[in-house]
Amino acid sequence: MDMMQYRLNFTLVWQFDGEMKGSKKINQSRIQIKKKALILNAAERVFARYGFSGSRLTQIAQEAGLPKSNILYYFNSKENLYRNLCQDILENWLSAIGDISESSEPNEALRKYIEAKMELSIQRPDASRVFAMEIISGAPVIGDYLANELKSWVDNHALIFQAWQKRGELAEVSPHHVFFAIWAVTQTYADFETQIKLVLGDQHLGSSEYSRAVKSVTQIILYGLSPR
């Protein structure tokens, strides 16, 4: 074998070996992402049932179908797991607003946000219950996150609301309290699901009743925000 052929073979082997290692890393990363998601989903169900204080890592491990050591590998403590879950819930809710800007049409932007928040309450009710319990308890674990990241998010979006108000496209009301109202109304369908079902005399919020709820909530909020 001449030197050129040797170099070529070596390069091909090195590239193939590098691709194999890269592929293993990608597969490993995918497995880790799936495991973390599995643990977070299980934690969401357990924390929603028992709260932070009443939940145990062994319960979460059993719910996830994994050994407790796996939970501690990805999240080094119950508090760390709980904090990650709360941040995931909040980021999921906040991303529902989409990419709005001062040039967005207010009614359309808010309608989409309300619909997305209603959908999250129906599809992920345990997330809302976990968050509600944390807030009712005085936000002992994620208080700093709320006072910094969440406050910054609301303040920034309030500037967009103010721009709409200056153009006369939105009623002169506090943007911060608009967010509080939207969160309160949409999350009611998760936090007070039992009450809603009992009052409606139905065991589940069927598609027709759900559509009626979304339409009603959207109309109430948008009517209140219409400039007079």
N, C-alpha and C positions, 0 to 999 in steps of 0.2 A: 504494500500500500504506500503510495507516494505521500509527501507531506501535505499537499493540497487536499487529497481525499481524506486524510486523517483529520485535518482541521474541519472539513465539511461535516464528517460524521460526528466529531466531537460537538460541533455547534448545534447540530440537529438533536443530539442526545441531551445537551444542556437546555435547549429550548423546550424540548418535550418534557424534561424533568421539571423545568420552571412552570410550564403550563399545568402539569399534574399537581404541583404544589399549590398553584393559584386556584385550581379547581377544587382541591381539598379545602382550601381556606374559604372559598365561596360556599361550598356545601356545609362546612362547619358553621359559618356565619348564619346561613339559612336555618340550620337546626337550632342555633342559639336564639334566633329571633322567634321561631315557633315555640320553643320552650318558655321563653319569657312571656309571650302572649298567652300561652296556656296557664301559666302561673298567675298572671294579672287577671285573667278571666275568672279563675277559681277564687282568687282573693276578693274580687268584686262581689261575688255571690256570698262568700262567708262574712265579709265585713258588713254587707247589707243586712244580714240576718242577726249578727251578734254585736256589731259595732267594733270599734278598735280595741277597747279594753276587754271585751268578752271573747274576742277571737284568738285562736291559737295557731301557731305555724303547723302543728300536726293536723289540724282540721283543714287547713288550706292545702297541705300536701295530699291528704286523702281525697279532697275534692278534685285536685288536679291529676290524681293517679300517679303521683311521683313520690320518691322518698324525700324526707325533710331535708336531707343534705343537699338535694338539688335546689330547693328553695333558697337555702343559705348560700349556695354557690353563686346564684344570680342576684340575690338581694341579701345582704349580710345581716339583716335583722328584720323583725316585724315592722318596726317604725320605718325603715328604709323602703320596704315593700309598700307599705301604706302610703307613704309620701309619693312614691313613684306612681301609684295608682291614682291618687287625687290629682296629681299634675297631668296625668294622661287624660283623665275625665275632663278637667278644665280646658286643656288644650283642644280636645275634641269639640267641646262646646263652642269655644271661641273661633275655631277655624270654620264653623258653620256659617259665619257671616260672609265668607268669601272675600274677594278682592274689591272692596268698595272704595270709592274715592269721592272727592268733592264734585266730580263730573257725573257721578252715578245718579240715576233717577231715584229719589228717596223712596217712593211707594213701592217700586219694584224691588229695590235692595232690601227693604224691611220685610216685604212679603216673603221673599226667598229665605231670609234669616229666620222668621217666625216659623215657616213651614219646616225648615231644617231642624230647628230646636224641638218642634212638636214630634218630628220623626224620631229624634234621638231619645225623647222621653218614652215613646212607645217601644222602640227597639232595644233600649238599654236602660230600663227602669231602675235596676240595682245600682247603676252608676249614680243616678240622681239621689237615691236613698243614702248611699255612702257619703256623698258630699253634703247632703242636708244634715246628717248626724254630726259631721265634723263642724259645720257652721253653728249648729244649735249648741254644741259643746264649747263654743268660744274659739274655734279654730286653733286648738293647742299644737297641732303638728304642722299645719301649712299656713299659719298666720303670716309669717314673713313673706311667703310666696304671694299671698293675696295683697299684702301691703306694698309690694314692689312690682312684680310682673303683671298681676291683674290690674292694679291701679294704673300702671303705665299704659296698658292696653285700652282701658276705658277712657283715660284722659286723651289719648291720641284719636280715638274714634269720636270722642265728643267734639273735637275740632271740625270733623267732617259734618257732624250734625249742625254745628254753628254756621258753617258755610251755607248749608241748605236753608237755614233759618234766615240768613242775611239776604238770600235770593227770594225769600217769601214762599218757599216750597214746603216749609214745615212750621208747625205751631211753635210759638215762643214758650217752650217748656224746657226744664232741665234735662239735657241729654243723659246725664248720669242716672236720673230717676226713670228715664225711658228704658234703659237697660235693666234696671232693677225690676220694673214692671214686666218686661218681656220674660226675664228669667223666672219670676214668680209664677206667672200665668202658665207658661209652657211646662215648667217642672211640676206643677200641680198634678198633671196627668200621670206622673210617675209616683210622686210622693204620697198622693191621696187617691191612688188608683182604686183601692177598696171602697172608699166613700163614693166615688163616681159610679162604680159598678152597682153599688147598693141603691143609690138614688135613681139610677136609670133602670133598675130592675133587670140587669143583665149580668151574666157571669163573665163576659168579656166585652171589650170595646171593639165591636165589629167594624168592618171596613166602611159601612155607610155612616155609622155613628162617629167614627174617627174622622171621616171627611167633613161631617157636619161640625165637629169640634174645631178642626183646623180653620174652616171657613169662618166660624163665629169668632174665634180668638183673633184672627187676622183682621176681620172687619172692625171689631171693637177697638183694637189698638190703632189701626190706620185712621179710623174716623176720629179718634181722640187727638191724633197728630196732624189732622188736616188744618191748614191755616184758615182762620175765620175772617 
